[in-house]
Amino acid sequence: MKRESILIVDDEPSMRMALSESLESCGYEICTSGDGVDALKKFHDDRFKVVITDMRMPKMSGMEVLRGIKKISPRTPVIVITAYGTV
């Protein structure tokens, strides 16, 4: 049986690793990306059940990733996270 897949987008390698390890231990298949441009390409090539993206990243913000994912697949849940206290 194929496991549910999650795409994690964050420019911080330590955050990608922490989220990946936590979600893999729960049985999810994980794919990661260090920026929004790469994430949209990966999403276009292989649809994911959920996308988790950082808000503030170089090249493309998490909100731009959200809009791009919703254009491709409006029903895919996108979770936007941030380490900043104010948004």
DSSP file (Angstrom, degrees, kcal/mol; ACC not computed):
  #  RESIDUE AA STRUCTURE BP1 BP2  ACC     N-H-->O    O-->H-N    N-H-->O    O-->H-N    TCO  KAPPA ALPHA  PHI   PSI    X-CA   Y-CA   Z-CA
    1    1 A M              0   0    0      0, 0.0     2,-0.3     0, 0.0     0, 0.0   0.000 360.0 360.0 360.0 132.6    0.0    0.0    0.0
    2    2 A K        -     0   0    0      1,-0.1     2,-0.1     3,-0.0     3,-0.1  -0.515 360.0-128.6 -74.0 132.7    1.4    3.4   -1.0
    3    3 A R        -     0   0    0     -2,-0.3     2,-0.1     1,-0.1    25,-0.1  -0.472  30.1 -97.0 -77.3 151.5    2.1    5.8    1.9
    4    4 A E        -     0   0    0     23,-0.2    25,-2.8    -2,-0.1     2,-0.4  -0.445  43.7-136.7 -64.8 139.6    0.6    9.3    1.9
    5    5 A S  E     -a   29   0A   0     23,-0.2    44,-1.9    -2,-0.1    45,-1.2  -0.832  17.7-167.7-110.0 142.6    3.3   11.8    0.7
    6    6 A I  E     -ab  30  50A   0     23,-2.5    25,-2.3    -2,-0.4     2,-0.6  -0.982  12.3-146.2-127.1 135.3    4.1   15.2    2.1
    7    7 A L  E     -ab  31  51A   0     43,-2.3    45,-3.0    -2,-0.4     2,-0.5  -0.911  13.8-162.0-101.9 123.5    6.2   17.9    0.5
    8    8 A I  E     -ab  32  52A   0     23,-2.7    25,-2.2    -2,-0.6     2,-0.5  -0.922   4.9-170.3-107.9 125.8    8.3   20.0    3.0
    9    9 A V  E     +ab  33  53A   0     43,-3.2    45,-2.4    -2,-0.5     2,-0.3  -0.957  25.6 133.3-120.8 114.4    9.6   23.3    1.7
   10   10 A D        -     0   0    0     23,-2.2     6,-0.1    -2,-0.5    47,-0.1  -0.952  48.9-143.0-159.2 138.8   12.1   25.2    3.9
   11   11 A D  S    S+     0   0    0     -2,-0.3    23,-0.1    45,-0.2    46,-0.1   0.611  85.3  84.1 -79.5 -10.8   15.4   27.0    3.2
   12   12 A E    >>  -     0   0    0      1,-0.2     4,-2.1     2,-0.0     3,-0.6  -0.834  67.4-156.7 -94.4 112.4   16.8   25.8    6.6
   13   13 A P  H 3> S+     0   0    0      0, 0.0     4,-2.5     0, 0.0     5,-0.2   0.858  92.1  56.4 -56.1 -37.5   18.2   22.3    6.3
   14   14 A S  H 3> S+     0   0    0      1,-0.2     4,-2.3     2,-0.2     5,-0.1   0.871 108.0  47.6 -65.6 -35.4   17.8   21.6   10.0
   15   15 A M  H <> S+     0   0    0     -3,-0.6     4,-2.6     2,-0.2     5,-0.3   0.906 111.0  50.8 -70.8 -41.3   14.1   22.4    9.9
   16   16 A R  H  X S+     0   0    0     -4,-2.1     4,-2.4     1,-0.2    -2,-0.2   0.924 113.1  46.8 -59.4 -43.4   13.6   20.2    6.8
   17   17 A M  H  X S+     0   0    0     -4,-2.5     4,-2.8     2,-0.2     5,-0.2   0.922 112.2  48.9 -65.9 -44.6   15.4   17.3    8.6
   18   18 A A  H  X S+     0   0    0     -4,-2.3     4,-2.2     1,-0.2    -2,-0.2   0.936 115.2  43.6 -62.5 -47.1   13.4   17.7   11.9
   19   19 A L  H  X S+     0   0    0     -4,-2.6     4,-2.6     2,-0.2     5,-0.3   0.918 114.1  51.7 -63.9 -42.5   10.0   17.8   10.1
   20   20 A S  H  X S+     0   0    0     -4,-2.4     4,-2.9    -5,-0.3     5,-0.2   0.939 110.9  46.4 -59.2 -49.3   11.0   14.9    7.8
   21   21 A E  H  X S+     0   0    0     -4,-2.8     4,-1.9     1,-0.2    -1,-0.2   0.912 113.7  48.7 -62.3 -43.0   12.1   12.7   10.7
   22   22 A S  H  X S+     0   0    0     -4,-2.2     4,-0.5    -5,-0.2    -1,-0.2   0.934 116.7  41.1 -62.6 -46.5    9.0   13.5   12.7
   23   23 A L  H ><>S+     0   0    0     -4,-2.6     5,-2.0     1,-0.2     3,-0.6   0.852 111.8  54.8 -75.2 -34.1    6.6   12.8    9.8
   24   24 A E  H ><5S+     0   0    0     -4,-2.9     3,-1.8    -5,-0.3    -1,-0.2   0.882 103.2  57.2 -63.3 -37.0    8.5    9.7    8.6
   25   25 A S  H 3<5S+     0   0    0     -4,-1.9    -1,-0.2     1,-0.3    -2,-0.2   0.717 103.2  55.2 -67.0 -18.6    8.2    8.2   12.0
   26   26 A C  T <<5S-     0   0    0     -3,-0.6    -1,-0.3    -4,-0.5    -2,-0.2   0.402 128.3 -98.9 -91.7   0.8    4.4    8.6   11.7
   27   27 A G  T < 5S+     0   0    0     -3,-1.8     2,-0.2     1,-0.3    -3,-0.2   0.537  76.4 137.0  98.9   7.5    4.5    6.6    8.4
   28   28 A Y      < -     0   0    0     -5,-2.0     2,-0.5   -25,-0.1    -1,-0.3  -0.587  54.4-124.9 -87.7 149.8    4.4    9.4    5.8
   29   29 A E  E     -a    5   0A   0    -25,-2.8   -23,-2.5    -2,-0.2     2,-0.4  -0.819  35.0-153.7 -88.0 130.5    6.6    9.4    2.7
   30   30 A I  E     -a    6   0A   0     -2,-0.5     2,-0.4   -25,-0.2   -23,-0.2  -0.881  21.6-179.7-117.6 138.5    8.5   12.7    2.6
   31   31 A C  E     -a    7   0A   0    -25,-2.3   -23,-2.7    -2,-0.4     2,-0.3  -0.988  17.6-158.1-126.6 140.7   10.0   14.8   -0.1
   32   32 A T  E     -a    8   0A   0     -2,-0.4     2,-0.3   -25,-0.2   -23,-0.2  -0.847  11.7-172.4-122.8 158.1   11.9   18.0    0.7
   33   33 A S  E     -a    9   0A   0    -25,-2.2   -23,-2.2    -2,-0.3     3,-0.1  -0.993  19.9-149.7-145.6 142.9   12.8   21.2   -1.2
   34   34 A G  S    S+     0   0    0     -2,-0.3     2,-0.3   -25,-0.2   -25,-0.1   0.514  81.8  22.8 -91.2  -6.3   15.0   24.1   -0.2
   35   35 A D  S  > S-     0   0    0      1,-0.1     4,-2.0    22,-0.1     5,-0.1  -0.988  76.9-111.2-156.1 163.6   13.1   26.7   -2.1
   36   36 A G  H  > S+     0   0    0     22,-0.5     4,-2.5    24,-0.5     5,-0.2   0.834 111.0  57.2 -67.2 -35.7    9.7   27.5   -3.6
   37   37 A V  H  > S+     0   0    0      1,-0.2     4,-1.6     2,-0.2    -1,-0.2   0.947 111.9  42.2 -62.0 -48.5   10.8   27.3   -7.3
   38   38 A D  H  > S+     0   0    0      1,-0.2     4,-2.6     2,-0.2    -1,-0.2   0.877 112.1  56.6 -63.9 -38.5   12.1   23.7   -6.8
   39   39 A A  H  X S+     0   0    0     -4,-2.0     4,-2.8     1,-0.2    -2,-0.2   0.914 105.6  49.2 -61.8 -44.4    9.0   22.9   -4.7
   40   40 A L  H  X S+     0   0    0     -4,-2.5     4,-2.3     2,-0.2    -1,-0.2   0.882 111.1  50.6 -64.9 -36.8    6.5   23.9   -7.5
   41   41 A K  H  X S+     0   0    0     -4,-1.6     4,-2.1    -5,-0.2    -2,-0.2   0.942 112.5  46.3 -63.7 -46.3    8.5   21.8  -10.0
   42   42 A K  H  X S+     0   0    0     -4,-2.6     4,-2.3     1,-0.2    -2,-0.2   0.904 113.0  49.9 -62.2 -41.0    8.4   18.8   -7.7
   43   43 A F  H  < S+     0   0    0     -4,-2.8    -1,-0.2     1,-0.2    -2,-0.2   0.898 110.3  50.0 -65.7 -39.3    4.7   19.3   -7.0
   44   44 A H  H  < S+     0   0    0     -4,-2.3     3,-0.2     1,-0.2    -1,-0.2   0.888 115.5  43.4 -65.2 -38.4    3.9   19.6  -10.7
   45   45 A D  H  < S+     0   0    0     -4,-2.1     2,-0.3     1,-0.3    -2,-0.2   0.811 131.4  16.3 -76.4 -31.7    5.8   16.3  -11.4
   46   46 A D  S  < S-     0   0    0     -4,-2.3    -1,-0.3    -5,-0.2    -2,-0.1  -0.824  81.1-135.6-150.0  99.8    4.5   14.3   -8.4
   47   47 A R        -     0   0    0     -2,-0.3     2,-0.3    -3,-0.2   -42,-0.1  -0.235  20.4-151.3 -61.1 144.0    1.4   15.5   -6.6
   48   48 A F        -     0   0    0      1,-0.1   -42,-0.2   -44,-0.1     3,-0.1  -0.835  19.7-130.9-116.7 153.9    1.5   15.3   -2.8
   49   49 A K  S    S+     0   0    0    -44,-1.9     2,-0.3    -2,-0.3   -43,-0.2   0.871  93.1   8.0 -69.7 -38.0   -1.2   14.9   -0.3
   50   50 A V  E     -b    6   0A   0    -45,-1.2   -43,-2.3    26,-0.1     2,-0.4  -0.985  64.2-150.6-143.7 148.7   -0.1   17.8    1.8
   51   51 A V  E     -bc   7  78A   0     26,-2.1    28,-3.2    -2,-0.3     2,-0.5  -0.991   6.8-167.3-121.6 131.9    2.5   20.6    1.4
   52   52 A I  E     +bc   8  79A   0    -45,-3.0   -43,-3.2    -2,-0.4     2,-0.4  -0.983  17.8 177.4-116.2 122.1    4.2   22.3    4.4
   53   53 A T  E     -bc   9  80A   0     26,-3.0    28,-2.9    -2,-0.5   -43,-0.2  -0.965  29.9-121.4-131.2 143.7    6.1   25.5    3.6
   54   54 A D  E     - c   0  81A   0    -45,-2.4    28,-0.2    -2,-0.4     3,-0.1  -0.466  21.2-136.9 -71.1 150.3    8.1   28.1    5.4
   55   55 A M  S    S+     0   0    0     26,-2.2     7,-3.0     1,-0.2     2,-0.7   0.931  87.8  47.5 -75.3 -48.5    6.7   31.6    5.1
   56   56 A R  S    S+     0   0    0     25,-0.2   -45,-0.2     5,-0.2    -1,-0.2  -0.855  70.6 138.2-107.9 111.7   10.0   33.5    4.6
   57   57 A M        -     0   0    0     -2,-0.7   -22,-0.1    -3,-0.1     2,-0.0  -0.973  51.7-102.0-143.0 154.8   12.5   32.0    2.1
   58   58 A P  S    S+     0   0    0      0, 0.0     2,-2.4     0, 0.0   -22,-0.5  -0.343 101.0  18.4 -70.8 163.5   14.7   33.5   -0.6
   59   59 A K  S    S+     0   0    0    -24,-0.1     2,-0.3   -23,-0.1   -24,-0.1  -0.309 134.6  17.5  74.1 -54.4   13.6   33.3   -4.3
   60   60 A M  S    S-     0   0    0     -2,-2.4   -24,-0.5     4,-0.0   -23,-0.1  -0.975  77.3-129.9-152.0 130.1    9.9   32.7   -3.5
   61   61 A S     >  -     0   0    0     -2,-0.3     4,-2.0    -5,-0.1    -5,-0.2  -0.271  30.3-108.2 -76.5 165.6    7.9   33.2   -0.3
   62   62 A G  H  > S+     0   0    0     -7,-3.0     4,-2.6     1,-0.2    -7,-0.2   0.831 120.8  56.4 -61.0 -33.3    5.7   30.7    1.3
   63   63 A M  H  > S+     0   0    0     -8,-0.5     4,-2.3     2,-0.2    -1,-0.2   0.862 106.5  49.6 -68.4 -34.7    2.6   32.7    0.2
   64   64 A E  H  > S+     0   0    0      2,-0.2     4,-2.4     1,-0.2    -2,-0.2   0.882 110.5  50.4 -69.2 -37.6    3.8   32.5   -3.4
   65   65 A V  H  X S+     0   0    0     -4,-2.0     4,-2.8     2,-0.2     5,-0.2   0.939 109.5  51.8 -61.7 -46.7    4.3   28.7   -2.9
   66   66 A L  H  X S+     0   0    0     -4,-2.6     4,-2.5     1,-0.2    -2,-0.2   0.937 111.3  46.2 -54.7 -50.6    0.7   28.5   -1.5
   67   67 A R  H  X S+     0   0    0     -4,-2.3     4,-1.6     1,-0.2    -1,-0.2   0.899 112.9  50.4 -61.7 -41.1   -0.7   30.4   -4.5
   68   68 A G  H  X S+     0   0    0     -4,-2.4     4,-1.5     2,-0.2    -2,-0.2   0.913 111.6  46.9 -64.3 -43.2    1.3   28.2   -7.0
   69   69 A I  H  X S+     0   0    0     -4,-2.8     4,-3.4     1,-0.2    -2,-0.2   0.925 110.8  52.4 -63.2 -44.7    0.1   25.0   -5.4
   70   70 A K  H  < S+     0   0    0     -4,-2.5    -1,-0.2    -5,-0.2    -2,-0.2   0.798 105.9  54.8 -65.5 -28.9   -3.5   26.2   -5.3
   71   71 A K  H  < S+     0   0    0     -4,-1.6    -1,-0.2    -5,-0.2    -2,-0.2   0.893 116.7  37.2 -67.2 -39.4   -3.3   27.0   -9.1
   72   72 A I  H  < S+     0   0    0     -4,-1.5    -2,-0.2     1,-0.2    -3,-0.1   0.906 140.4   7.3 -77.6 -43.9   -2.2   23.5   -9.8
   73   73 A S    ><  -     0   0    0     -4,-3.4     3,-1.8    -5,-0.2    -1,-0.2  -0.730  62.4-172.6-146.0  86.9   -4.3   21.7   -7.3
   74   74 A P  T 3  S+     0   0    0      0, 0.0    -4,-0.1     0, 0.0    -1,-0.1   0.731  85.3  54.0 -56.9 -25.2   -6.9   23.8   -5.4
   75   75 A R  T 3  S+     0   0    0      2,-0.1    -5,-0.1    -5,-0.1    -2,-0.0   0.564  79.6 108.0 -90.1  -7.9   -7.9   21.0   -3.0
   76   76 A T  S <  S-     0   0    0     -3,-1.8     2,-0.2    -7,-0.2   -26,-0.1  -0.560  73.1-123.5 -72.6 125.0   -4.4   20.2   -1.7
   77   77 A P        -     0   0    0      0, 0.0   -26,-2.1     0, 0.0     2,-0.5  -0.487  25.8-164.9 -68.2 135.2   -3.9   21.4    1.9
   78   78 A V  E     -c   51   0A   0     -2,-0.2     2,-0.6   -28,-0.2   -26,-0.2  -0.989   3.9-160.5-124.1 122.8   -1.0   23.8    2.3
   79   79 A I  E     -c   52   0A   0    -28,-3.2   -26,-3.0    -2,-0.5     2,-0.5  -0.911   6.6-157.5-104.5 122.1    0.4   24.5    5.8
   80   80 A V  E     -c   53   0A   0     -2,-0.6     2,-0.3   -28,-0.2   -26,-0.2  -0.884  15.1-177.4-102.9 124.7    2.4   27.7    6.1
   81   81 A I  E     -c   54   0A   0    -28,-2.9   -26,-2.2    -2,-0.5     2,-0.3  -0.790   5.9-175.2-118.0 160.7    4.9   27.8    9.0
   82   82 A T        -     0   0    0     -2,-0.3     5,-0.0   -28,-0.2   -28,-0.0  -0.990  29.1-149.9-153.7 150.1    7.2   30.5   10.3
   83   83 A A  S    S+     0   0    0     -2,-0.3     2,-0.2   -27,-0.1    -1,-0.1   0.493  74.3 100.1 -92.7  -6.4    9.9   30.9   13.0
   84   84 A Y  S    S-     0   0    0      1,-0.1    -2,-0.1     2,-0.1   -29,-0.0  -0.573  71.2-139.6 -84.9 143.9    9.1   34.6   13.3
   85   85 A G  S    S+     0   0    0     -2,-0.2     2,-0.4     1,-0.1    -1,-0.1   0.734  88.8  43.6 -73.7 -23.6    6.9   35.9   16.1
   86   86 A T              0   0    0      1,-0.1    -2,-0.1     0, 0.0    -1,-0.1  -0.953 360.0 360.0-124.7 145.2    5.1   38.3   13.8
   87   87 A V              0   0    0     -2,-0.4    -1,-0.1    -5,-0.0    -2,-0.0   0.337 360.0 360.0-123.1 360.0    3.8   37.8   10.4
